[in-house]
Amino acid sequence: MIELGKKYKLKKIKGFKNSDNEYYKVIGFYNFDIVICENTSGERFVFMKEFLIDPQKSDDIYSDLILERKE
């Protein structure tokens, strides 16, 4: 469960290298599935809850998001 005031990492996307190991602190909720987060530099971001790693589901580190590359 994602909680207000706690810090979370973002899930990874299969097939893409992601060197982002930053933590994002949840500072608010918008609707049922959107969270407002802040990084350590004070920048604010909006994510869907499903993209944050839930500590109760620690094995679930990959997103179900599928991206296609078109050239």
C-alpha positions as CSV (number, residue, x, y, z in Angstrom):
1,M,0.0,0.0,0.0
2,I,1.3,3.4,-1.0
3,E,1.3,5.8,2.0
4,L,1.5,9.6,2.3
5,G,5.0,10.8,3.5
6,K,6.8,7.6,2.7
7,K,9.6,7.3,0.1
8,Y,9.4,4.9,-2.9
9,K,11.5,4.0,-6.0
10,L,10.0,3.7,-9.5
11,K,9.4,0.4,-11.1
12,K,11.6,-0.6,-14.0
13,I,10.5,-1.1,-17.6
14,K,11.5,-4.4,-19.1
15,G,14.0,-4.0,-22.0
16,F,15.1,-0.5,-21.0
17,K,18.1,0.4,-18.9
18,N,17.2,2.6,-16.0
19,S,19.9,4.1,-13.8
20,D,17.4,6.0,-11.8
21,N,17.8,4.9,-8.2
22,E,16.2,8.0,-6.7
23,Y,13.6,7.9,-4.0
24,Y,10.4,9.9,-4.4
25,K,8.4,11.0,-1.3
26,V,4.6,10.9,-1.7
27,I,3.3,14.4,-0.7
28,G,-0.3,14.0,-2.0
29,F,-2.9,12.0,-3.8
30,Y,-5.0,13.0,-6.8
31,N,-8.0,10.8,-7.6
32,F,-7.7,7.1,-6.8
33,D,-4.6,6.1,-8.7
34,I,-2.4,9.3,-9.1
35,V,0.2,10.4,-6.6
36,I,2.2,13.6,-6.3
37,C,5.8,13.0,-5.3
38,E,8.9,15.1,-4.5
39,N,12.5,14.1,-5.1
40,T,15.4,15.0,-2.8
41,S,16.0,18.2,-4.9
42,G,12.5,19.4,-4.2
43,E,11.3,18.8,-7.8
44,R,7.7,17.5,-8.0
45,F,6.3,14.8,-10.1
46,V,3.0,13.0,-10.8
47,F,2.9,9.2,-11.1
48,M,0.3,6.6,-11.3
49,K,0.5,4.5,-8.1
50,E,1.2,1.4,-10.1
51,F,4.6,2.8,-11.1
52,L,5.9,3.0,-7.5
53,I,7.4,0.0,-5.8
54,D,5.1,-1.1,-3.0
55,P,7.2,-2.4,-0.1
56,Q,4.5,-5.0,0.6
57,K,5.1,-6.4,-2.9
58,S,8.9,-6.1,-3.1
59,D,9.3,-8.7,-5.8
60,D,7.1,-6.6,-8.1
61,I,9.8,-4.3,-9.5
62,Y,8.8,-4.3,-13.1
63,S,6.0,-2.3,-14.6
64,D,3.4,-4.0,-16.9
65,L,3.9,-1.0,-19.3
66,I,5.0,-2.1,-22.8
67,L,6.7,0.5,-25.0
68,E,7.4,0.2,-28.7
69,R,10.2,1.8,-30.5
70,K,9.5,3.1,-33.9
71,E,12.2,4.4,-36.2
